[in-house]
Amino acid sequence: MAGVLPFNILLATVLRTHSTVYQLPHAAPSAISEEHSHLLGAMRSLVVPLLLVQLATAAAAANIALAGCESKCGHVDVPYPFGTSYGCHRTGFKVTCDRAYQPPRLFLQSDGPEVLAISVRNSTVRVRATAWPFAAGNASDVRVRVFPAKLRPYVLSAARNSFVLVGCGFQAAARTAAPSRQGTATFGSCAPSCPADLQQKLRRGVCHGVGCCESPIPTGLRSFRIRFSWQEQNATARPPWVTPGASVLTVEQEWWRDRDNVFAVKMSLLSSGNAAGLVIPAVLDWTLNKSSCAAAAKRSDFGCVSKNSECINSTSSAYGYVCRCNDGYDGNPYVSDGCQGPRRHVGSGVVFAMGFGIGMFLLLLVLAPIFATKRLKIRRARKMREYFFKQNHGLLLRQLVDKDIAEKMIFSLEELEKATNMFDEARILGGGGHGTVYKGILSNQHVVAIKKSIVVIQKEIDEFINEVAILSQINHRNVVKLFGCCLETEVPLLVYEFIPNGTLYAHLHVESCHKSLPWKDRLRIAFEVACALAYLHSAASTSVVHRDVKTSNILLDDRLTAKVSDFGASRGIEIDQSGVTTGVQGTHGYMDPEYYHTRRLTDKSDVYSYGVMLVELLTRKKPSMYLSSEGVSLVAHFVTLLNQDKLSEILDEQITEEGEDEPKQVAAIAAMCLRMKGEDRPMMRYVEMRLQGLQGSDIYISGMEEQLGDLNGQTCQGGDAGVGDNYRSRQYSMEEEIMLSASLQR
């Protein structure tokens, strides 16, 4: 019957409009192909009885390969002139069906790229392309080979592909690599911007110059050279969570420009160098030898053998000819009787049966998208969970000493969704730039806090894995307890004990008309935090530096007992090491200036941050926001007033009334912790003991200045004069410290 397509082709057309070309790495078959296969089978069982007549009339059109030759490999049709065995293909058109995969996969020749589809009508092969990642600082001039030069008669289609650069922190230019008298020619260049709202723009499908750029490619491209001009990390206008780097790819325009619901996933994977998680298609043009139609028609191996076919000289860069079925005919012009057209002698009963079958089929086409979409979403979600679990489980196992811990601490995503009522906004406890914390109730009625990231970058994943690895080895009453994690999301979910009373920051900085925490509670909390840090620094099997000690990371339970939290930035230091050199992380106002300038991280960096926290407890001023009338930071102003015996000018009035002499003694301890040189600061164990003494009596040793006077060679007068001298003589002023630390936000 004229104009009737085979059932498989019609159904595949519908499914293509409701699916995406997204494949997980090492998944054979792809999630989408497998889903289409299941759906195709279900639809076939319903419609085949009604379409037998139509399929019979279309059987001749399905004769795409030579007699006795393989016409399909897995989900890919293999039409002649392509073939998998001797005598089944023309010269240069051999393909390999690799049955080591389930279902089998098709490859050009024996070592070429994977074939996704072959089109006889368009004379193209759709192959799986490669994305090349380049980290900042890589060699500036690199040759990239798109596909092996021996793959003839194929060329990269200039009409159907684009050259794409994805990433931040660079200017790049791509040049043709083939040597010639004319030299090389630049065919693509850009310097994409990465604004703070980059992810939102990517979700809307905005690409041109924002996080990526695209340009045409020259004809006949097989390889090219890419030159990067890397910008200084701190000079690049980009969000702080974006790592400088680039991915380079040649890609099918139709796939790349499809602003479907996974465009943000494409961009996220490419920008983070994880492009193995995408099936990136590219299109190759092909022709039969290098002859024109006129010359080829005189040869015995002329390719256009079907009736109702014609020869066309190729207009692509691959000189030669191709064959087409005449208008009104469809099929394979390279095999005998391959071009099929209208059939005129069809009985009225056959016409009725075919019409009825087509009517039923059209009805099913209306229902198919609903059924398909539901099935696709369910199966895609399962595949994604399996992939993320495998990836994150491997990252976690590499960091854990006791491998059994990982198995005992794993929650399923389904369980946590049920515990939070599908992460209902009403369950939100708090959050910030990193993520959101939800209140959850597990099936055993335990109340927990579940931390969920809102940023999808590799750094965030690494920090979550790091927090699991550290907290799984720590057991201390003043450190928040980690029950486990869920590895089935791109960034793992963390499950903590539920701490009902919020953060120390929230309790300190209440409205001015309300009283804050009593002095006795503040003193006890300071002691408990010191206990936790002393344990982390010296009692654990590996010394752990928290690296982000601040009041918003101190949680309070129903008895106002302190719990140190948020170990995403923490680092472990072996016992035989004094410190490690690492990238700077922390919070402006709390960060150790010595660590910031030298990048040398030691346990004394935590001591400094703890000293800032003591100042915040004493003054109820916010370290990251405070500037005195002279324009200096909270720490500098506090130490200056302490040395001038004017501490009462900055102390919180509430503790002046409640604390008697204890606040001044705690101020002296804070000043010791805030010394500019780490080696001059006390150990946290020493601070713990001093605060324990204050816990044991109303007024602990009236001569506190004398007892603190000879620590590490410093002489204290009126609290700690040595501290003031240290601040006046140090290399960096507090104003410079504020400017240098301004970009260090978490």
Salt bridges, closest charged atoms under 4 A:
GLU34 OE2 - HIS38 NE2 3.90
GLU34 OE2 - ARG379 NH2 2.57
GLU34 OE1 - LYS383 NZ 3.44
GLU70 OE2 - ARG99 NH2 2.24
ASP77 OD1 - LYS72 NZ 2.85
ASP111 OD2 - LYS150 NZ 2.94
GLU114 OE1 - ARG105 NH1 3.65
GLU114 OE1 - ARG128 NH1 3.84
ASP141 OD2 - ARG175 NH2 2.88
ASP141 OD1 - ARG225 NH1 3.69
ASP141 OD2 - ARG227 NH2 2.98
GLU214 OE2 - ARG257 NE 2.85
GLU252 OE1 - ARG126 NH2 2.85
ASP260 OD2 - LYS266 NZ 3.79
ASP285 OD1 - ARG160 NH1 3.63
ASP301 OD2 - ARG90 NH2 3.94
ASP301 OD1 - ARG299 NE 3.12
ASP330 OD1 - ARG121 NH2 2.72
GLU386 OE2 - ARG382 NH1 3.09
GLU407 OE2 - HIS393 NE2 3.02
GLU460 OE2 - HIS434 ND1 2.94
GLU463 OE1 - HIS434 ND1 3.87
GLU463 OE2 - LYS459 NZ 2.97
GLU463 OE1 - ARG746 NH2 3.69
GLU467 OE1 - LYS451 NZ 3.49
GLU488 OE1 - ARG385 NE 3.74
GLU497 OE2 - LYS563 NZ 3.96
ASP521 OD1 - ARG524 NH2 3.14
GLU528 OE2 - ARG524 NH1 3.17
ASP548 OD2 - LYS550 NZ 3.73
ASP548 OD2 - ARG746 NH1 2.42
ASP566 OD1 - LYS451 NZ 3.50
ASP592 OD1 - ARG681 NH2 2.66
ASP606 OD2 - HIS537 NE2 2.94
GLU616 OE2 - HIS509 NE2 2.72
ASP645 OD1 - LYS664 NZ 3.87
ASP652 OD2 - ARG522 NH2 2.75
GLU662 OE2 - LYS520 NZ 3.30
GLU688 OE1 - ARG685 NH1 2.53
GLU705 OE2 - LYS664 NZ 3.74
ASP720 OD2 - ARG675 NH2 3.22
ASP725 OD1 - ARG728 NH2 2.39
GLU737 OE1 - ARG730 NH1 3.90
